[in-house]
Amino acid sequence: MRHEDRRKEAGKMFIDVAKYIVTVGVIGNILSEKMSIMEALAIITVAALSFVIGFYTIPAKKENK
């Protein structure tokens, strides 16, 4: 239970990193007007991986009975 808050913050951080990666990819594509398929797949893969790590890092809420 001690580390529940730390896990929650770490999970939020990973989800934020995923949002930042997608934002940088979209802005980079707009500014450079040329992005290869491999670059786009790399951005999507890293963002998805970061999101999944963040999702599973955040602890589930426990119901009190």
WONORJO-V443809 format. One record per residue. N is the residue number from 1. RES is the residue in one small letter. SS is DSSP state (~ for helix, > for strand, _ for the rest). PHI is phi as a letter, one per 40 degrees, with the letter a starting at -180 (* if undefined). PSI is psi in degrees with one decimal (999 if undefined). Layout:
N|RES|SS|PHI|PSI  N|RES|SS|PHI|PSI
//
This chain:
1|m|_|*|-25.6  2|r|_|c|-36.0  3|h|_|c|7.6  4|e|~|c|-42.7  5|d|~|c|-39.3  6|r|~|c|-42.1  7|r|~|c|-39.5  8|k|~|c|-44.1  9|e|~|c|-38.8  10|a|~|c|-40.1  11|g|~|c|-42.8  12|k|~|c|-37.6  13|m|~|c|-43.8  14|f|~|c|-39.0  15|i|~|c|-38.9  16|d|~|c|-40.0  17|v|~|c|-40.3  18|a|~|c|-42.7  19|k|~|c|-40.9  20|y|~|c|-39.2  21|i|~|c|-44.1  22|v|~|c|-41.9  23|t|~|c|-46.1  24|v|~|c|-39.7  25|g|~|c|-43.1  26|v|~|c|-46.3  27|i|~|c|-40.2  28|g|~|c|-38.5  29|n|~|c|-40.5  30|i|~|c|-43.7  31|l|~|c|-37.9  32|s|~|c|-21.4  33|e|_|f|12.9  34|k|_|a|119.0  35|m|_|b|129.6  36|s|_|c|163.2  37|i|~|c|-38.0  38|m|~|c|-40.1  39|e|~|c|-42.8  40|a|~|c|-42.0  41|l|~|c|-37.9  42|a|~|c|-43.0  43|i|~|c|-45.9  44|i|~|c|-41.8  45|t|~|c|-47.3  46|v|~|c|-41.2  47|a|~|c|-42.7  48|a|~|c|-41.9  49|l|~|c|-43.3  50|s|~|c|-40.4  51|f|~|c|-43.5  52|v|~|c|-42.9  53|i|~|c|-44.3  54|g|~|c|-39.7  55|f|~|c|-44.0  56|y|~|c|-13.6  57|t|~|c|-34.4  58|i|_|c|123.3  59|p|_|c|148.8  60|a|_|c|149.8  61|k|_|c|136.9  62|k|_|c|134.3  63|e|_|c|134.5  64|n|_|c|128.7  65|k|_|b|999
//
